[in-house]
Amino acid sequence: MQQHSKIKILTHAIYMILFYSFAGICVSSLAAFYSVEIYQKHYIIWTFLAALITIPFCLMQMKRDGLLEREKRLRIGDITFGNLLAVVVLSISVCIALNYWIKMMGLMKLFHGYDKVEQLIYGNSLVEELLSVVLAAPIVEELLFRGLVYGNLQKLWNQKGAMLASALLFGLYHGNVVQFIYAFIIGLLLVYIYEAFGTICAPILSHMIANGVSVFMTECLDMSWLEKGSKMLLFTLIFTLTGVLSFAWIARSKKGKLDK
């Protein structure tokens, strides 16, 4: 492959991430210019609006790059109730287990930066969090990182290399060590789900469920009871086990769809 073609593919893989970031800056700057109070009070809604702007451009770029062709080859019969349930259980389990492993390892205290991000995300109304974190962010991030990044990198590298690179970039995109660890691991699972089911809708659904669980547990549940004794460890181990079992179910049912 010629050097010019490689550069073109890499550009197509990442430039929409820059577009999304720029859209966010523009929308939030306009809001701050109109009213600093409104900007600060509804911080996360600007991410939602930036996602709405970016999503159609992502789809158009995926179509131009020939990355939507796999969607046409998907057969409804390939998605069984058991596989769908496994994706739901895996998404819930990974979200809970990863968050509590990170917490028990003391990474949130060791690496600063996540506290501020957490305040920005969960300092908004529940409706705003649902619109941005649970609905818009999973769609635009899956189109960006699993659709464009992974899809284009597959043209340059083998499947496993493209998977690893897309997950690594997804982790780095989040900008702090704690979120990098979480996003890198879950990014690997999301790209695996994408390959296993052959449709971008599968990782979007998984991402929505994981983010929804995070919002629900943070905003609606009192989890302080886990701080007593060994409850947190047992709780985390249970969801680690359900995550492993649901992943094994998907891997077994989709055996052969991924390169060895």
N, C-alpha and C positions, 0 to 999 in steps of 0.2 A: 504494500500500500504506500502511495506517495506521501511525502511529508505534509504537503498541502492538504491532502484529504484527511490525514490524522488530526491536523489542527482544526479543520472544519468540524469534524465529529466531536472533538473535545469542546469546541465553542458551543455547539448545539447542546452538549450535555450540561453545561453550567450557566449559560448566559441568562436563562430564565430565572435562575436563583437570584442573580443580580437585579433582574427586572422586578421580581417580587419585593426584594429589599428596598429598591428605589421607590416602588409604589407605596410601600409602607411609610417611607420617609416623607414623601409628598403629601399623602393623606394626613399624617399626624402633624406635619408642619402647617398645613392649611387650618387644621383644627386649633392648633396652638395660636396661630395668628388671629383667628376669630375670637377665641376665648381660652386663656391658659387654664382657667378653672374647669371648663368642659373637657379640655384635653386630658387633664390629670384625673378627673372623675370617671371618665369613660375610656381609659387608656387602651383596653383590650379590643374595643370595638373598631379601632383604626386598623388592627391586624385583620379583622373580619372583612373590612371594606377593601383592604389591599388584596386579600385572597380572592374576593369576588372579581376584582379587576384582572387578576393574573390567570385565573382558571381558564377562561376561554382562549387566551393566548397559548397556554400550555397545551391545550387540546389541538389547536391549530398546528403548533410546532410538532407534536407527536404525529399528526396526520401527514405533515410534509416529510417527516423522517421515516415514514412507513412503520411506525411503532403501534399503530392501532389495528394492524392486520390480524394480530393474534386474538383480538377481541372477537373478530368475525368467525374464527375457527372454534370458539368455545361452544360446546353443546350443553344444553340445560341438563341433560341426563348425567353429565359428569359431576354435577353438584348434588350429592345425596344429603339426606337429613343428617346422617351420622357425621359427614365431613363438615357440614355447616355448624353442627353442635360442637365439634372438636375445635373449630376456629374460635367460636364464642368462648369456650372454656379456656383455651390457650391464651386468648387476649386478656381475659380477666385475671388468670393465674399469673401470667408474666408481669402484668402491671403491678399487682400486689406483691408478688415475691421479690421482684427487682427493687421496688421502693423500700421494702423492709430489710432486705439484705444490705442495701446501701446505708440505711439508717443504723442497723446494728453494727456495721463496720466502722461507724463514726465518720464517714466520708463527708457528710454535710458540715460537720464541725471542723474537719481537717482542711477542707477546701472551701474558701469563702466565695461568694458570688451568687450561689443558688438562692440564698435568702431574699435578695432583692428581686430576683426573677419571680420567686414564689409570691411575693407581695404584689407584683404587677399583674400576675395571672389571676390570683385568687382574691384580689382586692376589689373586684367588680361585682355587679349584680349577677345572680344565678343565670338569668336570661342571656346576658351578654357573654358569660362564660360558655353556655351551651352553644350559642351561635358561633362563637369564635373558636374555642378550644375543641369542642366535640363535633361540630359540623364543618366549618370552613377549613380550619387548619389541617385536618386529616386529608381532605380532598386535594388541596393545593400541594401539600407536602408529598403525598403519594405520586401525584402527577409529576412533580419535580424530581424526586429522588429515586423512585422506583420506575416511573415512566421514562422521563428524559435522561436522567443520569445513568441509571442501570441499562436502559435500553440502548443508548448510544455507546456506552463503554463495552457492551458485548460485541460491538463491531470491531473493537480494537483488541480486546483480551478474551480469554476463555471465560466461561460462565462463573466459575468460582472467584476468579480475579475481579470480575465486574461486580459480583455480589459484595465482596470484601471492600472494594473501593467505594461503592455507593453507601454502604453502612458507615464507613469511616468518614466520608464527607457529611453524612447526615448527623453524625455525632459532633463533628467540628462546627457545623452550622449553629449548634445550640449555644456555643460560646463560653461554657464553663465546664469544669472537670466533672462535677456530679452529673449534669445532664449529658455530657459526652458519654460517660459510661453507660447510662441508661439508654440513650438514643442509639449508641453503637450496637448494643446487644439486641434491642428491639428492632433496629434497622435490619439486622441479619435475619431475624424471624420474619419480618414483613416481606423482604425480598424472596425468602424461601416460599412463603405463602403465595406470592405473586407467580412464581414459577410453577408451583404445585398445581394451582388452579387455572393458570393461563389467562387471567383477567385482572386488570387493575382494580376492579371492584372488590376483589377479595382482600387485599391489604388495606384498602380504604375502610371497609367494614371493620377489620381487625383494629385498625388505628382509632376509629371512632369509639369502639367498645372500650379500648384501653384508656383513652382520654376521658370517656364518660365515667368509668369506674373511679379514676383519679379525682374528677370533679365531685362526684357523689360522695366519696369517702371524706374528702376535705370539707365540703360545705354542709353535708347532711348527716354525717355520723360522728359520734363521739368515740374515738378509738383509744382514749386514755386508759381504758381497762387493760390494754395489752402491755402497759408498762410494768405491771405487777408480776413478779416471779419470772417464770420461763414461758409465759403465755405468748410473747412475741415470737420467740424461736419456734414454738410448736405451730403457731398460726402460719408463719412463713414456710415452714417445712411442708405443711399440708398443701399450700398453694404451689410450692415448688414441685411436689409430687404430681398434682393434677396437671400442671404445666407440662411435665415430662411425658405423662401418659397421653395427653391430648396431642402433643407433638408427635409421639410415636404412632398414634392412630393415623395422623395425616401422612406421615412418612411412609407407612405401610400401604395405605390405600392409594398413594400417588407414586409408588415405587416405579422407577423407570423414567419419570418425567424430568428428573434432574440428572445431570452428568455425574458420574461416579468420581 
